[in-house]
């Protein structure tokens, strides 16, 4: 006989999915610090000397060309302004996709910054790159941020210069792209939540302080590197990752196995 779920069972399942992350936050708040392994770093990108992604790693073929610019929606949280007058528009063309890169007119070298951003995007796994619609580059300095529903992320001129000098721009782009491409798939996934609860600890303090918003992006960078470039991270770091987040590492590893690494055929 075919069994169907009752309305009450469906409601209970929805409540469980909603409450699990809240319960996890409560557990973290009341548990003693020694209960969980301590985070390895303050954050995954800028607080360590790890090379997750290298500038000579394979990337998708791309070309970039300047288009017609003008008044463009580029929200600036520092000024609480939505539009930028006289923005530059660049079109990055990949084999299966085009991404517009909008650059603020106050940026030091718009063409260079657009090309640098496109190069980092080219080294994303294909599914993550295909989730992006455009990239904004604002003048001055600020912390990178993303808008998942809009399919874009925002960088800053000075931030890019700093990240490039520290070999961290690719990691910054990867982190923000995870928010765009992966967060919506996993945040409400009971399997992700159960693995997060089972592990308990966090790979970075940033993930621990923001377990719902930042844990996926922080963890995914380690998982992607260990999956695709085993041995690139120091052995003691890889061992610590396996100790702190064994369940999430396996979960993300299984998911990322289906992601296509970038390549550019000669």
N, C-alpha and C positions, 0 to 999 in steps of 0.2 A: 504494500500500500504506500502511495506517495505521501511523504510527510512534509508539511509546510510549517514554516515558523509563524508563531502567533505574533500579533501586534505587540504584546508585552515583551516577548523575547527580542524582537527587533529593537524596541525601545531600550531594553537593558544593554544590548550590544552597543548601541550608540552612546549610552551613558558611560559604559566602560571605556570606550575609545576616547571620550572626552575627558574622563577623570584620570586616566593613567598618568599623563604628564603632570597633572596637578598633584597627584599622590607622590610622584617622584620628587617634585620640588619640596614637598613637606618632609619626605624622608631625608633629603639633603640638609634641610634646615635643622632638623633635630638630631641627626646622627653625629657622633663624635668624629673629629677629623681623621683619627687614626683608622676608622672603619674602612675607608677607601684609599687606594693608592693615590699619592699626590700627583697633580698635573706635572708634565715634563717641562712646559714652558709657559710664559704668560700668554703667548698666542702663537699660531702656527707660522705666520709669515715674517714678521719683523723683529722677533725677539730671540732669534737663533741664527746660527751660521749654516744651517742645513740648505743644501741645494736639492730641492724637490724636482724642479724642472730646469733644464739647461737651455741656453740660447741656441745651441747647435743640435738640440733634440729635433726629430722629424716634425715638420709642420705641413699643413695643407698648402698646396700651391695657391697663391693669391696675387692679384694686382690691385693697385690703388690709383684712383683718379679723382681730381677735384671737380665738383659739380657746381651748380648754381646755389649760392648761399642766400642768406637774408635772415629775416625774423624767424626764430626757431624756438620751439618749446624746449627749454633746458633749465629745469628748476634748480635754483641756487639756494640751499638752505641757509647760507650765511647772510644773504640779503633778503630772503623770503620773496624772491622774484621768480616768475614763471617763464618769461620770454627773454631771449637775448637778441638784440638787434645786430645785424651784420655778421652773424655766425658763418663760419666756413663749413661747407658740406663736402665730405669725401666719401667715395663709394669703394668699399673693399669687396672685390669680386673673388669668390672661391669657386671651385668646380661645381658645387651644387647649391650655391647660395650667394646673396649679396647682402652686405651689412653697411648701413650708413654710419659714418663717424662724424658727429657734429663737434666742431671745435670753436670755442669762444674766441672772439677777435683779439682779446688781450693775452692770449697764449703766445709764448715767445717765438715758436716756430711751428705753426699749425700743420704744415705738411709732414714735418718730422714726427711730431707727436701722433698724428693719425697713423703714420706708417708703423711706429713703434707699437701702438695699440693693436693694429691689425696683425702684426707679427706674433704678439702674445696670444691673440685670439686663434691664430692659425695652429697653435700647439695644443689647443683644447681637443679632447675626444669629440668625434663628429657629432654625436647626439647633443652634447652640451653646446657646441658652436651653433648647431641648427636651432637651438632654442632662443638665440639672441636675435633681436630685431635691429638694434642700433646701440651705439656707445656715445656718451657725452663726455667731453673733456672741457672742464672749466678752467678759468685763469686762477692764479694764486695757489693756495694750499688748502687742503682739507682731507678728511678721511674718506676713502672710497665707500660707495654705497650703491645699492641696487634697488630696482623696482621689478619684482618678479612678474606681476600681472602685465606690466608694460613691456617686459622682455628686454630690459636694458640695464646697464650699470653706468655709474659716473666716476670718472677719474679727475684729477687736478694736475695742472702743469707742474707745480713744484713737487707734488707727490710722485709723479712719474719720474722726474729727475732723480729724486732720492731713491726710489725703488730700483731704478736702473743702475745706479751707482752701487747699490747693495745687492744686486742680482736677485731682486724680489718682485719684479713687475709681473712675471709669468705667474707666480704664486698668488699675487693679488688678483689678477684677472681670473685665475682658476677659482679662487674662493668666491668672488662675486658671481661668477657664472654658475657655481653650484647652487647658490641661492635662487637664481633665475630658473635653472633647469631641473633641479633635483628636489628642492624643499617641498614643492607642491605634491610630489610623488610619495614622500616619506613621512611628512609631519603627522598625518592622520593614519599611517599604516600601523596596525597593531603589532606586526612583527618587528618593526623598527623600535617601537616603544618598549616591547618586552625585552629586546636585546639591550637597549639602553638601561633598563632597570636591572637586568641580570649583571651587567658589567659594574654599574655603580659609579666607578671613577671616571675621570675625564682626562683627555690627552693634553688639554691646555686649560689655564685658568679662565681664559675668555669663554671657552665652551662651558666650563663649570658655572660661571656667573650667568650665562645665558643658555641654559640647557635646551630650550625649545628652539630658539632662534639661531644659535650659532654652532651647536654641536655637530650637525650634519656637515656643514662646510669645513669646520676645523678637522673633523675625523676623515673626511673624504680625501683631503690632500695627502695624508699619510697612507691611506688605503690605496689610492691611485699609484703613488710612487712605489710602494712595496709590491704591488701587483705587476706593474709594467717595467720597473727597474729594480729588481731584487738585488740587494747589496749596495745600492747607491747611498742609502742612509747608513750611518755607522751601526755596527752590529749591536752595540749596547742600546741604541735608540730603537732599533727594530724589536729587540727583546722586550724593552719597556712597553712598546706599543702593544705587543701580544699579551703582556701581563695586564695592562690597564683596560684595554678594550677588546678582548678576544672575540666576544660575540658580535660586536659592531664591525670589527675587522672582517670577520667571515661573511657577515651579511652584506657589507659594502663591496667586499671582494667578489662575491657572487654576482652582485648587480653590475659592477664595473667590468666583469668579464664579458658582458654583452655590449660594452661600449667600444666603438671602433677607434683605435689609436690613429692619430693624424699621420698622413704620409703625402709626399709629393713625388709622383713618378717622374723619372728623368725623361 
